[in-house]
Amino acid sequence: MKKNKPFYNIWWFWVVLIAAGIIGLVTTGNEDKSDDHTASITALATAMVTAKPTTESSPSPATKPTTKSTAEPATAPTPSPSAERTANPTQSTSADQVPLSADEVLAFTANLTGKTFIKDVIVGTDNITVTFFETYQAYKEANPTSGITNEDYIDYFSTGDQINKLLMEETSQLFAQFHGAASIDMVIPYDGKIYSVALTQGEIERFYNVDFSTLASNGMWRENVSKPHFNKRDRQQFVEQFVQVN
C-alpha cells in the first residue's frame, strides 16, 4: 500500500498557497489605494466648500433695495388757520367752505393789523364785515383796563396813510385766507369821518390780476400780491377805486 505524503510536500499545496498570498497582496493594495483616494476626495470637497464665496445668497430684508426712493419729499400735513398773526396769510380755507366758519374768521381777524381797535366782526354765510371803534372814548369804554391813551389812538390812525393801508391790505388778507368769502366790508370811523370799502371777490381779483384761490402758500401771496402791489402808488389807485369817505 502506497503511503500518502504530508500535505505540505504536495506541489499544488504550495501553488495554492502562493496564489492566495498574491491575491491577498493585490486586494490589500487596492483597499489602501481606495482608502487614500476617498480621503483625498473628502478633503478636497471640504476645502472647496470652505473656500466657496457666498455670492448667490439672497439679500436679507435689511439690505434688500426698495422701490421707493429715500429722496422723495415728505408731504406734511396742511395746518388749519392759525390765530397767531404772521406777515402773510396762513393756509387758506377751501372755496367750498360755505357757510364761512365764524370761529375761524374770528380767530384770524383777532390777529389783523389794527386788531386792538376792532370793535366787532360779523360773519355771514359768505360775507365778512369788520368795524373799528368810532372814537377813542368808545374804545376805552369797551376796554377800561387798557393802558392805551388817546394820544396813542390818534398817532396810530393819523400817521401816514394808515387807514388806507388797513382798508387795502387787511381786506386782501381776508380774501386770501377765506376763498368762500364772496364779499368783505371794512369800516373805520376816525376824526368825524367814516372810511370804508365794500369789496367783492371778483373786484379784488381783477385789481390784483390774480385768482385768489391759487394763493396756496405765503410765497405765492408775496409774489402775486404783497410784493408787487403793497406800495404807495397801488394803494392810491386802490383808494380811488374802492374807498368811500363819508
NUMIPA-391721 format. One record per residue (C-alpha): residue number from 1; residue in three letters; z, x, y. Coordinates in nm, 3 decimals, always signed. Layout:
<atoms>
+-----+--------+---------+---------+---------+
| num | residu |       w |       u |       v |
+-----+--------+---------+---------+---------+
| NUM |    ALA |       Z |       X |       Y |
...
+-----+--------+---------+---------+---------+
</atoms>
This chain:
<atoms>
+-----+--------+---------+---------+---------+
| num | residu |       w |       u |       v |
+-----+--------+---------+---------+---------+
|   1 |    MET |  +0.000 |  +0.000 |  +0.000 |
|   2 |    LYS |  -0.107 |  +0.135 |  +0.338 |
|   3 |    LYS |  +0.183 |  +0.193 |  +0.585 |
|   4 |    ASN |  +0.143 |  +0.042 |  +0.937 |
|   5 |    LYS |  +0.150 |  +0.279 |  +1.237 |
|   6 |    PRO |  +0.404 |  +0.227 |  +1.514 |
|   7 |    PHE |  +0.255 |  +0.006 |  +1.793 |
|   8 |    TYR |  +0.270 |  +0.289 |  +2.049 |
|   9 |    ASN |  +0.049 |  +0.500 |  +1.826 |
|  10 |    ILE |  -0.226 |  +0.238 |  +1.821 |
|  11 |    TRP |  -0.508 |  +0.325 |  +2.065 |
|  12 |    TRP |  -0.568 |  -0.028 |  +2.200 |
|  13 |    PHE |  -0.199 |  -0.047 |  +2.295 |
|  14 |    TRP |  -0.248 |  +0.227 |  +2.546 |
|  15 |    VAL |  -0.573 |  +0.078 |  +2.668 |
|  16 |    VAL |  -0.398 |  -0.250 |  +2.738 |
|  17 |    LEU |  -0.101 |  -0.076 |  +2.898 |
|  18 |    ILE |  -0.322 |  +0.134 |  +3.130 |
|  19 |    ALA |  -0.533 |  -0.169 |  +3.224 |
|  20 |    ALA |  -0.221 |  -0.367 |  +3.308 |
|  21 |    GLY |  -0.098 |  -0.085 |  +3.525 |
|  22 |    ILE |  -0.426 |  -0.063 |  +3.712 |
|  23 |    ILE |  -0.429 |  -0.440 |  +3.771 |
|  24 |    GLY |  -0.072 |  -0.425 |  +3.892 |
|  25 |    LEU |  -0.152 |  -0.146 |  +4.138 |
|  26 |    VAL |  -0.454 |  -0.332 |  +4.270 |
|  27 |    THR |  -0.257 |  -0.653 |  +4.307 |
|  28 |    THR |  +0.030 |  -0.477 |  +4.479 |
|  29 |    GLY |  -0.206 |  -0.304 |  +4.717 |
|  30 |    ASN |  -0.378 |  -0.631 |  +4.804 |
|  31 |    GLU |  -0.046 |  -0.802 |  +4.868 |
|  32 |    ASP |  +0.063 |  -0.524 |  +5.101 |
|  33 |    LYS |  -0.261 |  -0.543 |  +5.293 |
|  34 |    SER |  -0.236 |  -0.922 |  +5.314 |
|  35 |    ASP |  +0.120 |  -0.900 |  +5.448 |
|  36 |    ASP |  +0.020 |  -0.639 |  +5.705 |
|  37 |    HIS |  -0.279 |  -0.848 |  +5.818 |
|  38 |    THR |  -0.071 |  -1.165 |  +5.854 |
|  39 |    ALA |  +0.192 |  -0.977 |  +6.053 |
|  40 |    SER |  -0.074 |  -0.833 |  +6.282 |
|  41 |    ILE |  -0.233 |  -1.174 |  +6.347 |
|  42 |    THR |  +0.108 |  -1.327 |  +6.420 |
|  43 |    ALA |  +0.197 |  -1.052 |  +6.665 |
|  44 |    LEU |  -0.142 |  -1.080 |  +6.839 |
|  45 |    ALA |  -0.114 |  -1.456 |  +6.871 |
|  46 |    THR |  +0.236 |  -1.422 |  +7.014 |
|  47 |    ALA |  +0.115 |  -1.170 |  +7.270 |
|  48 |    MET |  -0.176 |  -1.392 |  +7.372 |
|  49 |    VAL |  +0.045 |  -1.694 |  +7.416 |
|  50 |    THR |  +0.291 |  -1.492 |  +7.624 |
|  51 |    ALA |  +0.022 |  -1.346 |  +7.847 |
|  52 |    LYS |  -0.186 |  -1.664 |  +7.892 |
|  53 |    PRO |  -0.186 |  -1.784 |  +8.259 |
|  54 |    THR |  -0.085 |  -2.145 |  +8.329 |
|  55 |    THR |  -0.387 |  -2.229 |  +8.540 |
|  56 |    GLU |  -0.455 |  -2.555 |  +8.360 |
|  57 |    SER |  -0.112 |  -2.708 |  +8.411 |
|  58 |    SER |  -0.103 |  -3.031 |  +8.612 |
|  59 |    PRO |  +0.050 |  -3.013 |  +8.960 |
|  60 |    SER |  +0.394 |  -3.159 |  +8.994 |
|  61 |    PRO |  +0.444 |  -3.462 |  +9.221 |
|  62 |    ALA |  +0.593 |  -3.235 |  +9.486 |
|  63 |    THR |  +0.279 |  -3.027 |  +9.518 |
|  64 |    LYS |  +0.012 |  -3.283 |  +9.438 |
|  65 |    PRO |  -0.201 |  -3.340 |  +9.754 |
|  66 |    THR |  -0.208 |  -3.689 |  +9.901 |
|  67 |    THR |  -0.500 |  -3.866 | +10.062 |
|  68 |    LYS |  -0.306 |  -3.941 | +10.381 |
|  69 |    SER |  -0.329 |  -3.675 | +10.647 |
|  70 |    THR |  +0.000 |  -3.546 | +10.784 |
|  71 |    ALA |  -0.169 |  -3.512 | +11.122 |
|  72 |    GLU |  -0.206 |  -3.885 | +11.150 |
|  73 |    PRO |  -0.024 |  -4.002 | +11.461 |
|  74 |    ALA |  +0.259 |  -4.239 | +11.408 |
|  75 |    THR |  +0.244 |  -4.565 | +11.562 |
|  76 |    ALA |  +0.560 |  -4.653 | +11.714 |
|  77 |    PRO |  +0.678 |  -4.997 | +11.774 |
|  78 |    THR |  +0.583 |  -5.153 | +12.130 |
|  79 |    PRO |  +0.904 |  -5.213 | +12.348 |
|  80 |    SER |  +0.988 |  -5.551 | +12.491 |
|  81 |    PRO |  +1.005 |  -5.585 | +12.874 |
|  82 |    SER |  +1.288 |  -5.367 | +12.998 |
|  83 |    ALA |  +1.544 |  -5.472 | +13.253 |
|  84 |    GLU |  +1.553 |  -5.116 | +13.377 |
|  85 |    ARG |  +1.328 |  -5.053 | +13.678 |
|  86 |    THR |  +1.055 |  -4.793 | +13.637 |
|  87 |    ALA |  +0.784 |  -4.673 | +13.874 |
|  88 |    ASN |  +0.528 |  -4.876 | +13.680 |
|  89 |    PRO |  +0.525 |  -5.197 | +13.478 |
|  90 |    THR |  +0.661 |  -5.179 | +13.126 |
|  91 |    GLN |  +0.454 |  -5.301 | +12.832 |
|  92 |    SER |  +0.311 |  -5.634 | +12.946 |
|  93 |    THR |  +0.353 |  -5.962 | +12.768 |
|  94 |    SER |  +0.071 |  -6.140 | +12.589 |
|  95 |    ALA |  -0.168 |  -6.359 | +12.786 |
|  96 |    ASP |  -0.097 |  -6.630 | +12.530 |
|  97 |    GLN |  +0.273 |  -6.635 | +12.617 |
|  98 |    VAL |  +0.277 |  -6.971 | +12.791 |
|  99 |    PRO |  +0.509 |  -7.113 | +12.898 |
| 100 |    LEU |  +0.647 |  -6.794 | +13.051 |
| 101 |    SER |  +0.981 |  -6.671 | +12.923 |
| 102 |    ALA |  +1.232 |  -6.730 | +13.203 |
| 103 |    ASP |  +1.471 |  -6.471 | +13.058 |
| 104 |    GLU |  +1.206 |  -6.201 | +13.054 |
| 105 |    VAL |  +1.083 |  -6.280 | +13.404 |
| 106 |    LEU |  +1.436 |  -6.281 | +13.545 |
| 107 |    ALA |  +1.515 |  -5.952 | +13.371 |
| 108 |    PHE |  +1.205 |  -5.793 | +13.521 |
| 109 |    THR |  +1.243 |  -5.928 | +13.875 |
| 110 |    ALA |  +1.608 |  -5.814 | +13.875 |
| 111 |    ASN |  +1.467 |  -5.462 | +13.900 |
| 112 |    LEU |  +1.188 |  -5.507 | +14.151 |
| 113 |    THR |  +1.189 |  -5.305 | +14.470 |
| 114 |    GLY |  +1.396 |  -5.501 | +14.723 |
| 115 |    LYS |  +1.588 |  -5.675 | +14.443 |
| 116 |    THR |  +1.908 |  -5.660 | +14.648 |
| 117 |    PHE |  +1.773 |  -5.916 | +14.893 |
| 118 |    ILE |  +1.604 |  -6.152 | +14.646 |
| 119 |    LYS |  +1.759 |  -6.497 | +14.680 |
| 120 |    ASP |  +1.610 |  -6.667 | +14.378 |
| 121 |    VAL |  +1.330 |  -6.658 | +14.123 |
| 122 |    ILE |  +1.172 |  -6.976 | +13.995 |
| 123 |    VAL |  +0.981 |  -6.958 | +13.668 |
| 124 |    GLY |  +0.733 |  -7.234 | +13.588 |
| 125 |    THR |  +0.503 |  -7.280 | +13.293 |
| 126 |    ASP |  +0.256 |  -7.024 | +13.427 |
| 127 |    ASN |  +0.385 |  -6.963 | +13.779 |
| 128 |    ILE |  +0.647 |  -6.731 | +13.930 |
| 129 |    THR |  +0.797 |  -6.775 | +14.276 |
| 130 |    VAL |  +1.016 |  -6.504 | +14.431 |
| 131 |    THR |  +1.206 |  -6.586 | +14.751 |
| 132 |    PHE |  +1.411 |  -6.344 | +14.962 |
| 133 |    PHE |  +1.716 |  -6.434 | +15.174 |
| 134 |    GLU |  +1.614 |  -6.575 | +15.509 |
| 135 |    THR |  +1.878 |  -6.379 | +15.705 |
| 136 |    TYR |  +2.142 |  -6.116 | +15.658 |
| 137 |    GLN |  +2.409 |  -6.382 | +15.707 |
| 138 |    ALA |  +2.266 |  -6.585 | +15.417 |
| 139 |    TYR |  +2.268 |  -6.273 | +15.201 |
| 140 |    LYS |  +2.629 |  -6.192 | +15.296 |
| 141 |    GLU |  +2.748 |  -6.544 | +15.218 |
| 142 |    ALA |  +2.598 |  -6.517 | +14.872 |
| 143 |    ASN |  +2.735 |  -6.163 | +14.825 |
| 144 |    PRO |  +3.066 |  -6.149 | +15.015 |
| 145 |    THR |  +3.184 |  -5.827 | +14.848 |
| 146 |    SER |  +2.864 |  -5.634 | +14.923 |
| 147 |    GLY |  +2.900 |  -5.322 | +15.135 |
| 148 |    ILE |  +2.551 |  -5.356 | +15.284 |
| 149 |    THR |  +2.566 |  -5.401 | +15.660 |
| 150 |    ASN |  +2.341 |  -5.594 | +15.897 |
| 151 |    GLU |  +2.202 |  -5.259 | +16.015 |
| 152 |    ASP |  +2.107 |  -5.170 | +15.656 |
| 153 |    TYR |  +1.930 |  -5.501 | +15.624 |
| 154 |    ILE |  +1.735 |  -5.453 | +15.946 |
| 155 |    ASP |  +1.647 |  -5.092 | +15.866 |
| 156 |    TYR |  +1.514 |  -5.188 | +15.526 |
| 157 |    PHE |  +1.274 |  -5.459 | +15.639 |
| 158 |    SER |  +1.170 |  -5.310 | +15.974 |
| 159 |    THR |  +1.081 |  -4.961 | +15.850 |
| 160 |    GLY |  +0.706 |  -4.908 | +15.833 |
| 161 |    ASP |  +0.528 |  -5.195 | +15.666 |
| 162 |    GLN |  +0.791 |  -5.252 | +15.400 |
| 163 |    ILE |  +0.735 |  -5.627 | +15.392 |
| 164 |    ASN |  +0.363 |  -5.582 | +15.327 |
| 165 |    LYS |  +0.440 |  -5.328 | +15.052 |
| 166 |    LEU |  +0.665 |  -5.579 | +14.879 |
| 167 |    LEU |  +0.409 |  -5.858 | +14.904 |
| 168 |    MET |  +0.131 |  -5.641 | +14.764 |
| 169 |    GLU |  +0.293 |  -5.407 | +14.514 |
| 170 |    GLU |  +0.566 |  -5.623 | +14.361 |
| 171 |    THR |  +0.339 |  -5.922 | +14.302 |
| 172 |    SER |  +0.090 |  -5.685 | +14.139 |
| 173 |    GLN |  +0.368 |  -5.555 | +13.915 |
| 174 |    LEU |  +0.442 |  -5.910 | +13.805 |
| 175 |    PHE |  +0.079 |  -5.989 | +13.724 |
| 176 |    ALA |  +0.052 |  -5.667 | +13.524 |
| 177 |    GLN |  +0.370 |  -5.746 | +13.331 |
| 178 |    PHE |  +0.309 |  -6.117 | +13.266 |
| 179 |    HIS |  -0.052 |  -6.189 | +13.178 |
| 180 |    GLY |  +0.037 |  -6.551 | +13.118 |
| 181 |    ALA |  +0.111 |  -6.595 | +13.490 |
| 182 |    ALA |  -0.175 |  -6.791 | +13.647 |
| 183 |    SER |  -0.022 |  -6.765 | +13.994 |
| 184 |    ILE |  +0.256 |  -6.580 | +14.176 |
| 185 |    ASP |  +0.415 |  -6.667 | +14.511 |
| 186 |    MET |  +0.641 |  -6.442 | +14.718 |
| 187 |    VAL |  +0.823 |  -6.547 | +15.035 |
| 188 |    ILE |  +1.002 |  -6.304 | +15.270 |
| 189 |    PRO |  +1.168 |  -6.457 | +15.578 |
| 190 |    TYR |  +1.257 |  -6.196 | +15.840 |
| 191 |    ASP |  +1.338 |  -6.196 | +16.209 |
| 192 |    GLY |  +1.238 |  -6.557 | +16.265 |
| 193 |    LYS |  +0.909 |  -6.530 | +16.075 |
| 194 |    ILE |  +0.809 |  -6.609 | +15.719 |
| 195 |    TYR |  +0.578 |  -6.365 | +15.541 |
| 196 |    SER |  +0.426 |  -6.497 | +15.220 |
| 197 |    VAL |  +0.149 |  -6.474 | +14.963 |
| 198 |    ALA |  +0.025 |  -6.732 | +14.712 |
| 199 |    LEU |  -0.190 |  -6.538 | +14.468 |
| 200 |    THR |  -0.385 |  -6.638 | +14.162 |
| 201 |    GLN |  -0.462 |  -6.409 | +13.873 |
| 202 |    GLY |  -0.837 |  -6.431 | +13.946 |
| 203 |    GLU |  -0.785 |  -6.331 | +14.309 |
| 204 |    ILE |  -0.574 |  -6.025 | +14.232 |
| 205 |    GLU |  -0.813 |  -5.909 | +13.960 |
| 206 |    ARG |  -1.109 |  -5.935 | +14.196 |
| 207 |    PHE |  -0.920 |  -5.748 | +14.467 |
| 208 |    TYR |  -0.847 |  -5.453 | +14.239 |
| 209 |    ASN |  -1.168 |  -5.499 | +14.040 |
| 210 |    VAL |  -0.974 |  -5.478 | +13.714 |
| 211 |    ASP |  -0.886 |  -5.709 | +13.427 |
| 212 |    PHE |  -0.506 |  -5.705 | +13.424 |
| 213 |    SER |  -0.496 |  -5.792 | +13.054 |
| 214 |    THR |  -0.638 |  -5.444 | +12.984 |
| 215 |    LEU |  -0.348 |  -5.265 | +13.154 |
| 216 |    ALA |  -0.164 |  -5.187 | +12.832 |
| 217 |    SER |  +0.017 |  -4.872 | +12.946 |
| 218 |    ASN |  +0.172 |  -4.708 | +13.250 |
| 219 |    GLY |  -0.113 |  -4.458 | +13.254 |
| 220 |    MET |  -0.373 |  -4.734 | +13.283 |
| 221 |    TRP |  -0.166 |  -4.903 | +13.555 |
| 222 |    ARG |  -0.158 |  -4.582 | +13.761 |
| 223 |    GLU |  -0.527 |  -4.505 | +13.703 |
| 224 |    ASN |  -0.661 |  -4.850 | +13.786 |
| 225 |    VAL |  -0.414 |  -4.996 | +14.037 |
| 226 |    SER |  -0.132 |  -4.796 | +14.194 |
| 227 |    LYS |  -0.305 |  -4.461 | +14.248 |
| 228 |    PRO |  -0.635 |  -4.585 | +14.396 |
| 229 |    HIS |  -0.501 |  -4.889 | +14.586 |
| 230 |    PHE |  -0.139 |  -4.843 | +14.693 |
| 231 |    ASN |  -0.223 |  -4.685 | +15.026 |
| 232 |    LYS |  -0.223 |  -4.787 | +15.391 |
| 233 |    ARG |  -0.595 |  -4.872 | +15.403 |
| 234 |    ASP |  -0.599 |  -5.100 | +15.098 |
| 235 |    ARG |  -0.265 |  -5.250 | +15.197 |
| 236 |    GLN |  -0.411 |  -5.355 | +15.532 |
| 237 |    GLN |  -0.705 |  -5.512 | +15.351 |
| 238 |    PHE |  -0.462 |  -5.698 | +15.125 |
| 239 |    VAL |  -0.264 |  -5.825 | +15.426 |
| 240 |    GLU |  -0.577 |  -5.951 | +15.599 |
| 241 |    GLN |  -0.696 |  -6.129 | +15.288 |
| 242 |    PHE |  -0.375 |  -6.275 | +15.144 |
| 243 |    VAL |  -0.065 |  -6.253 | +15.365 |
| 244 |    GLN |  +0.039 |  -6.558 | +15.565 |
| 245 |    VAL |  +0.276 |  -6.528 | +15.862 |
| 246 |    ASN |  +0.443 |  -6.842 | +15.999 |
+-----+--------+---------+---------+---------+
</atoms>
